[in-house]
Amino acid sequence: MERERIRGPRERRGDSGAVSGARGGAAPEAAVPAQGERRRASSSLWSACEALLSAAGDSRALQRALDQLREAFDCDGVALHALSPRGTIEPWCARGRWRTAPGDLRDCISVPLLRGSERVGTLDLRARQGKQWRPEQLGLVRTAAGALGAALGARIELQRLRHQPGRDAITGLADARAFHARLGEEVARARRHGVPLSIVHLDLDHFGPLNQRYGRAIGDQTLEEVALVLKLALRETDVIARLGADAFAVVLPETDAAMGRRCAERLCRAVEEHGFARIGRLSASAGVAACPRDGADAVELMHVADRALAVAKKSGRRRVAGAAAASTH
């Protein structure tokens, strides 16, 4: 896979680059430690989001996420409330000091966590004694609300869908039958409106031996975590499914071959950069096919994507291959 440099979640705008100072001169000395503080806080925030993705059934990961949030916001207490199966926002977890003596008044913030227009939780923060929230901290809180809302919302959505027809019982993603039906619909729509469409067939590298080493339960938890990582790297209009074992597929409406390849690389990179709770690091390989360039119907497109994936695996794994590579093998 061509390793073009694309900003990852830990390299958000404002977290890297030179510190801007006075016009025509060097940055003020005070700005340097401030920048370092923002970098540490941002790193803690994204580590917390990563831990939240692995928190299902793992209390240690959840505690680690809250400790990372306390570090990110330099505060005494953090609490998360989440949307319950009954549809109400209820307390989920908390860390830090929430019991105080009479007269010990603190600055507190309560921020709604949204996924789209749906409220999926609340983030509560309690400042340290004698401290007030600084403008840069409030900016980070707003960033956190978006990131945590997306992560928590994706978890809740997949948990809701897990036991519904046409859904994979482990990940909550669409199953193979539902995926192929949807792919046929999207191909027909693309041909009718004259717009491009791409598909990605992605496999985890060397997942079988890991499954044998750690056991089926850990393997299933890892697949659930992979599903969340992949879903968060996609648009709402994209369709992702688990085809079986460690194989996933994505339909990318209105996406040409070049954009489809970039998306496949982003998905592989998202898997590779994520620290999985129980087994550490993983990598993935992917094959890409586009309509109408590589096929005019769903069966032909999947065949081309499958061949491209096989090329990626034979070429050393941890890479993306397109239809052009598949046609030469």
C-alpha positions in Angstrom: 0.0 0.0 0.0 1.3 3.4 -0.9 2.0 5.2 2.3 0.9 8.7 1.6 0.8 10.9 4.7 -2.7 11.7 5.9 -3.4 13.3 9.2 -4.6 10.7 11.8 -6.9 11.4 14.7 -3.9 12.3 16.9 -2.9 15.0 14.4 -5.9 17.4 14.5 -5.6 20.9 13.4 -3.8 23.0 16.0 -1.9 20.1 17.5 1.1 20.3 15.2 3.2 22.8 13.3 5.0 25.9 14.4 3.7 28.1 17.1 2.6 31.4 15.6 4.2 34.4 17.3 4.4 38.2 16.8 4.5 39.3 13.2 8.0 39.0 11.8 9.4 37.5 15.0 9.8 34.3 17.0 6.9 32.9 19.1 6.6 34.1 22.6 8.3 31.8 25.1 5.0 31.3 27.0 3.4 29.9 23.8 5.9 27.0 23.7 4.8 25.3 27.0 1.1 26.1 26.1 1.5 24.2 22.8 3.1 21.3 24.7 0.2 21.3 27.1 -2.3 21.2 24.2 -0.4 18.4 22.6 -0.5 16.3 25.8 -4.2 17.1 26.3 -5.0 16.2 22.7 -3.1 12.9 22.9 -4.9 12.0 26.1 -8.2 12.8 24.5 -7.7 10.5 21.5 -6.3 7.8 23.8 -9.6 8.1 25.8 -11.6 7.7 22.6 -9.6 4.7 21.6 -10.2 3.1 25.1 -13.9 3.8 24.8 -14.1 1.8 21.6 -12.7 -1.2 23.5 -14.7 -0.6 26.7 -17.5 -3.1 25.9 -17.3 -5.7 28.6 -13.9 -4.4 29.7 -14.0 -2.4 32.9 -10.3 -1.8 32.8 -10.5 -0.1 29.4 -13.4 2.0 30.6 -11.4 3.1 33.7 -8.4 3.9 31.4 -10.6 6.0 29.2 -11.8 8.1 32.2 -8.3 8.5 33.6 -7.2 9.7 30.1 -10.0 12.3 30.1 -9.1 13.5 33.6 -5.5 14.0 32.3 -6.7 15.7 29.1 -8.9 18.2 31.0 -6.7 18.5 34.1 -9.7 18.2 36.4 -10.7 16.4 39.6 -13.7 14.4 38.3 -15.1 12.9 35.1 -18.4 11.2 34.6 -20.1 9.8 31.6 -23.9 9.3 31.1 -25.1 7.1 28.2 -28.2 6.4 26.3 -29.9 3.3 27.8 -31.9 0.6 26.0 -35.0 2.3 27.4 -34.1 5.5 25.6 -33.1 7.6 28.6 -29.8 9.1 29.5 -28.5 7.3 32.6 -25.2 7.3 34.6 -22.7 5.0 33.2 -19.3 5.5 34.9 -17.3 8.1 36.9 -13.8 8.6 38.1 -12.2 11.1 40.4 -13.4 13.2 43.4 -17.1 13.9 43.3 -17.8 14.0 47.1 -17.0 17.4 48.6 -17.1 19.1 51.9 -19.7 21.8 52.6 -18.6 25.1 51.1 -16.2 23.5 48.6 -17.7 25.0 45.4 -16.2 24.0 42.1 -16.6 25.0 38.5 -18.5 22.1 36.7 -19.4 21.6 33.1 -22.1 19.3 31.6 -21.8 18.8 27.9 -24.3 16.8 25.7 -22.7 14.1 23.5 -24.4 13.9 20.1 -24.1 11.6 17.1 -25.7 13.6 14.3 -28.9 15.0 15.9 -29.3 12.2 18.4 -28.2 12.7 22.0 -26.3 9.6 23.1 -24.8 10.8 26.4 -23.5 13.5 28.6 -20.0 14.4 29.7 -19.6 15.9 33.2 -16.4 17.5 34.4 -15.5 18.9 37.8 -12.6 21.4 38.0 -9.8 21.3 40.5 -10.1 23.3 43.8 -9.5 27.0 43.2 -9.3 26.5 39.4 -11.5 27.9 36.6 -11.9 26.6 33.1 -9.5 28.3 30.7 -10.6 29.2 27.1 -8.2 26.6 25.7 -9.7 23.9 27.9 -13.3 24.8 26.8 -12.2 24.5 23.2 -10.8 21.0 24.0 -14.1 20.1 25.7 -16.0 21.0 22.5 -13.7 18.8 20.5 -14.1 16.0 23.0 -17.8 16.2 22.9 -17.8 15.6 19.1 -15.2 12.7 19.3 -16.8 11.0 22.3 -20.3 11.4 20.8 -19.2 9.7 17.6 -17.5 6.8 19.4 -20.3 6.3 22.0 -23.0 6.7 19.3 -21.4 4.1 17.1 -21.2 1.6 20.0 -24.9 2.2 20.9 -26.1 1.9 17.3 -24.3 -1.4 16.7 -25.5 -2.8 20.0 -29.1 -2.0 19.1 -28.7 -3.7 15.7 -27.0 -6.9 16.8 -30.1 -9.0 17.3 -32.1 -7.7 14.3 -32.6 -9.6 11.1 -29.9 -9.1 8.5 -27.4 -8.2 11.1 -24.2 -9.9 12.3 -24.7 -11.1 15.9 -21.1 -10.3 16.9 -20.5 -6.9 15.4 -24.0 -5.5 14.7 -23.0 -4.7 11.1 -25.0 -5.9 8.1 -24.5 -9.6 7.4 -23.4 -11.1 4.0 -26.9 -11.6 2.7 -28.0 -8.1 3.5 -24.8 -6.7 2.1 -25.2 -8.4 -1.3 -28.8 -7.3 -1.5 -27.8 -3.7 -0.7 -24.9 -3.8 -3.2 -27.3 -4.9 -6.0 -29.6 -1.9 -5.1 -26.7 0.6 -5.1 -25.2 -0.7 -8.4 -28.6 -0.3 -10.0 -28.9 3.2 -8.6 -25.4 4.1 -9.8 -26.2 2.9 -13.3 -29.6 4.6 -13.4 -28.2 8.0 -12.4 -24.8 7.7 -14.1 -22.7 8.1 -10.9 -19.7 6.1 -9.8 -19.6 3.5 -7.0 -16.8 1.6 -5.4 -16.5 -1.4 -3.1 -13.8 -2.4 -0.7 -13.2 -6.0 0.4 -11.0 -6.0 3.6 -9.5 -8.9 5.5 -7.6 -8.8 8.8 -4.0 -10.1 8.4 -3.1 -13.2 10.3 -6.3 -13.1 12.4 -6.7 -16.9 12.5 -3.5 -17.6 14.6 -4.5 -14.7 16.9 -7.9 -16.2 17.4 -6.4 -19.6 18.3 -3.9 -18.0 20.6 -6.3 -15.8 22.6 -9.5 -17.8 22.3 -12.9 -17.4 20.6 -14.2 -14.9 23.2 -11.3 -12.5 22.8 -11.5 -12.9 19.0 -15.2 -11.9 19.0 -14.5 -8.9 21.1 -11.7 -7.9 18.7 -14.0 -8.2 15.7 -16.6 -6.0 17.5 -13.9 -3.4 18.1 -12.7 -3.6 14.5 -16.3 -3.0 13.4 -16.4 0.2 15.5 -13.0 1.4 14.2 -14.1 0.9 10.6 -17.5 2.5 11.0 -16.0 5.6 12.5 -13.7 6.0 9.5 -16.7 6.0 7.1 -19.4 8.4 6.0 -23.0 7.9 7.2 -24.0 7.0 3.6 -21.4 4.2 3.3 -22.6 0.6 3.8 -20.3 -1.7 5.9 -20.8 -5.4 6.5 -19.1 -8.4 8.0 -19.0 -11.1 5.4 -17.8 -13.8 7.8 -14.8 -14.7 9.8 -12.4 -11.7 9.6 -13.7 -10.4 6.3 -15.5 -7.0 5.9 -16.9 -5.2 2.9 -17.9 -1.6 2.2 -20.1 0.0 -0.4 -19.1 3.5 -1.2 -21.8 5.3 -3.1 -20.9 8.1 -5.6 -17.2 7.2 -5.2 -14.8 6.7 -8.1 -11.9 4.3 -8.2 -9.3 6.8 -7.0 -11.4 7.9 -4.0 -12.3 4.3 -3.3 -8.6 3.4 -3.0 -8.0 6.3 -0.7 -10.9 5.2 1.5 -9.5 1.6 1.6 -6.1 2.9 2.6 -7.8 5.0 5.3 -9.6 2.0 6.6 -6.4 -0.1 6.7 -4.6 2.7 8.5 -7.4 3.1 11.0 -7.1 -0.6 12.0 -3.3 -0.5 12.1 -3.2 2.7 14.3 -5.8 1.4 16.8 -4.5 -0.2 20.0 -6.8 -3.2 20.5 -7.5 -3.9 24.2 -6.6 -7.6 24.4 -4.3 -8.3 21.4 -2.4 -5.1 20.7 -1.9 -4.1 17.1 -3.5 -5.5 13.9 -3.1 -4.9 10.2 -5.4 -5.4 7.3 -5.3 -5.9 3.5 -8.0 -4.7 1.0 -9.1 -5.0 -2.6 -11.0 -2.3 -4.4 -13.3 -2.3 -7.4 -15.3 0.5 -9.0 -18.5 0.6 -11.1 -18.7 1.1 -14.1 -14.9 0.8 -14.8 -14.4 -2.7 -13.3 -17.9 -4.2 -13.7 -21.5 -3.4 -14.5 -23.2 -5.7 -12.0 -22.8 -6.6 -8.3 -21.4 -10.2 -9.0 -18.7 -8.9 -11.3 -17.7 -6.1 -8.9 -17.3 -8.5 -6.0 -15.3 -10.9 -8.2 -12.9 -8.1 -9.1 -12.6 -6.9 -5.5 -11.9 -10.5 -4.3 -9.2 -10.9 -6.9 -7.6 -7.6 -5.9 -7.7 -8.6 -2.2 -5.9 -11.9 -3.1 -3.2 -9.9 -4.9 -2.8 -7.7 -1.8 -2.3 -10.7 0.4 0.1 -12.4 -2.0 2.1 -9.2 -2.2 2.9 -9.3 1.5 -0.4 -8.1 3.1 -0.8 -4.8 4.9 -1.6 -3.1 1.6 -4.4 -2.2 -0.8 -4.7 -3.5 -4.4 -7.0 -2.3 -7.2 -8.5 -3.9 -10.2 -5.5 -3.1 -12.4 -3.3 -5.2 -10.2 -5.8 -8.0 -10.2 -6.0 -8.1 -14.0 -2.2 -8.7 -14.3 -2.2 -11.8 -12.1 
